[in-house]
Amino acid sequence: MVFTLTPGDLAAADAYEVDDYLRVKADLRSGEKAWVYVDAATAEEFRVTRLLTAQANAITLFDEIVARGLIAPGRTEKDVSDAVRDLANEMFGTTRHWHKRVVRSGPNTLLPYHENPPNRVIEADDIVFCDFGPIFEEFEADLGRTYVLGDDPVKHRLAADLPVVFEAGRRFFAADPEMTGARLFAEVDRLARERGWVLGHIHAGHLVGEFPHEKIDAADIESYVAEGNTTPMRRVDKAGRVAHWILEVHLVDAERGFGGFYEQLLDL
């Protein structure tokens, strides 16, 4: 017998949870899903596996976006966003995304996530980036990639620099067990300027985890890779779970009027 619990029931159960056990969602032989309590070590192994699987699924999705030629001149940004939504459902049965779907082209690529520019028709010589957060098995993926449609060498150089800056930032993070969001942000900013670009947003990453995770408060600087976050990033959250992070690299060339975006898991 499977009992259906409301969010309030789960919250009440969590209030009685002892420190060494955490709640995770598991698949039953019947095909149903159920919340179970497991020891903290097992729970963390489960979370890491699910986060990595979610990211692998998102990478597969993005590869298929390219294979099907969904990003093409003459289509609007919304056309592409809707096509990717449908493709995620076709490939993985995904029906939910934990944040808004973002497709930006041309001058819209200068704008950070929170902006909502008018829908734009993609042009033949555009640079385009996609930022999607599909939910796989109750775990959030968050992936960003950039595509150049024409032959503009500067746009191609920016697109090529995105993963380079990301990997350098990742190595910087890995080298210091006491890394803070402020120090990592400063380094990513330095890396961007070193290659001739500037960052396009006031932060360079954020926490990620189960859906629905504890809401990231825009006023809670500790949730971001940003100036002012002097708290070590390697820590546990309020529920006692290991904090996991997304690193975002948004490089822009304001003078030429375009930018690019790249993001994925930082610490796994």
N, C-alpha and C positions, 0 to 999 in steps of 0.2 A: 504494500500500500504506500502511495506517495501522497504526502500532505502538501498542500499549496500554502505558502506563507506570504504575508504581505511585507512590504518594506519595514513597516512598524514592528512586525514580529521578529524580523531579522535583527533590527536595531536592538530590540529588547534582549535577544539571545546574545548579541555581541557584548552587551553590558555585563553579562555574567561570564564572558570568556576569560579564561585564565591566561597569564602572560605567555605560556609555552605552547599555546595552540592558536591556530588561525583558521578562518573559514574560507574554503575554496569551493568552486563549482566543479562537479564531477559528472561524467557520463555514466548512466546506469545501463545494464544489459538490456533493459526494456526499451532503450532509446530515449528515455526521459533523462532530464538533468536534475541534479539535486545538490544542495549545499551540504558539505561535510566538514567536520573539524579534524584537522590533522596537526601533528607536531610542527613546530616552526621551521625546522630544517627541511622537512618534506614539503611544506607549503612554499618555501622559497624556491626549491628545485622546480616545483610545479609552475610557479609564476615565471621563472626564467625561461623554462621550456615554452610556455604559452606566448610570452612576449617575443621570443625569437621566431617562433612559428608564425605569429601574426606579421612580423616584419618580412619573413620569407614569402608569405602569401602576397603581401603588398608589392614586393619586388617583382614577383611573377605577374601580378596585375599590370604593373607599369610596363613590363616587357611586352605584354600583349597589347597594350595601348599603342606601342610603336609598331608591332607586327601588323596590326589592323589599320594602321594609318589614320588613327582617330584625330590626331592633331594635324590639320591641313588648312591651307589658305582657303578663304571663303566661308569657313565655319565660324560661328561665334563662340566666344568663351563658354557661354551657357550650353551651346550645343555639345561641346566637348565634355563639360562637366556632367551633363545628363547621360551622355554615351558611356562615360566611365562608371557612373552609378549603375547603369544597366549591365555593364560588363562585369562588375563586381558581383552582382546578383547572379548572373549567368554562370560565372566560374566558381563561386564559393557560397552562393546562397545568401550573400551579405545584403542586409536590408537597412542597416544603421551605420551612421558615421558619427563619431564623437565630436567632431567640429565641422563647421561649414566646409563644403568642397570649394577649393580655390583653383581657378585657372586664370592666369594673367598673361597678357601678350603686349608687345610693344611698350609704350610709355606706362601702361598699367603695371609693368614689372618693377617699377620704382617703388610701388606702394607696399607697405607692410600688411600683415594679415588682417588687422582690425578695420582697414579701409574697405569700402564697398563701391568701387568705381563703376560707371555705366558699362553695360555689356558691350563688348567690342568685337568687330569682325577681324579675324586673324589674317594678316597679310603675308605675301610671298617671302618677304625678307625679314620676318619677325623672329625675335627670341620669345620663347613661351616657357612658363614654368607651371607645374602642377603641384599642389599640396593637398593630400587626401589623408583622412583619418578613419579608414574602415575598421569596423569591429569584427573580430574573428573569435568565436567561442568565448565571448564576454571579455576579451582582452583587446586593448587598443593598439593599432598600428599607427604610425605617423611618419609618412614618407614624402619627401619633396625632391623633384628632379626638374632639370632644365633642358630644353630642346631648342636648337637653332635650325630654322628652316632654310635660310639662304646661305650665301657664301661670305658674309661680312666677317673679316678676320678678327676684328675686335670682339664681336659677339662670341665667336668661337673660342677666343682666348679666355673670355670671362667664364664661359661654360666649362672649359677645361680646368680653370683655377678653382672652381667650387669644391670638387672632391679633394683637391690638394690641400686647401685650407682646412677642410673638415678633418682630414687624417692628421694634419699637423696639430690641430686643436685636440684631437683625441689622444695623441701621444703626450701632449702637455698635461692633459688631465690624468693619464695613467701614471705619470712620473711622480705625482705628489698625492699621497694618501689623504692629506689635509686640504686638498683643493677646495676653494670657495667659488661661488658663482661669480663674484666680482673679479677675481684673478683670472678665471677662464675667459670671461667676457673681454677683459683688457688684452689678453693674448690673441684672441680671435680678431679683435679690432686691429691689433698690430700686424697680424698676418695678412689681413685684407689690405691694409695700407702699403705693406711691403710689396705687394703685387700690383699696386696701382689703383686699387678700388677703395670704397668706403662701405661700411655696414649700413644696411637700409632699415634697421630697426633698433629699438632701445634695449632689446634682449637678444640672446643668441641660443635660447633653448629653455626647456621646462621639464617638469616632472611628467611621467607617464605611468600607466598601470592598468588595473582592472577597470571595466566599465560597469556601472557609473562610478568613477573614482571620486574621491573627495574633491569638490570643485576647486579649481585653481583660482584663487582670489587675486584679481589684478593688483590689489593693494598689498598682497603678501609677497614681498620681494624674495623671500626664501624659496619660493616655488620656481624661480627663474635664474637663468644664467645672465646676470645683469649687474650693473653698478649698484653698490649698496648691499649686495648679498654677501655678508661676511661669515655666514654659517657654512661649515664643511658640507660638501655635497654628499659625501659618503656617510649616511646616517640612516636612522629608521624614522618612519613617519609616525603620526599620532596613533595609528593602529598597531605599531610595533613591526611593520613590514619594512624591508630594505627599500630605500629610495632608488628608483631607476630614472634615467634621464635621457631626453632627446637633445641632440645638438643641432642647432639651426645655423646655416650660413646664408645670409642674404647679402650678396655683393651688388653694388650699384655703381653706374657711371652717370652721374646726374647731368654732366655736360652733354653727353651724347644721348641721354634720355632713355636708358634701359638698364635692366638689372637681371639677376638670376638667383635661383634659390636651390638649396640642397639641404636635406635633413634626414636623419635616421637615428637609431639608438646610439648613445654615447658610450655607456659603461658595460655593455654586453657584447 
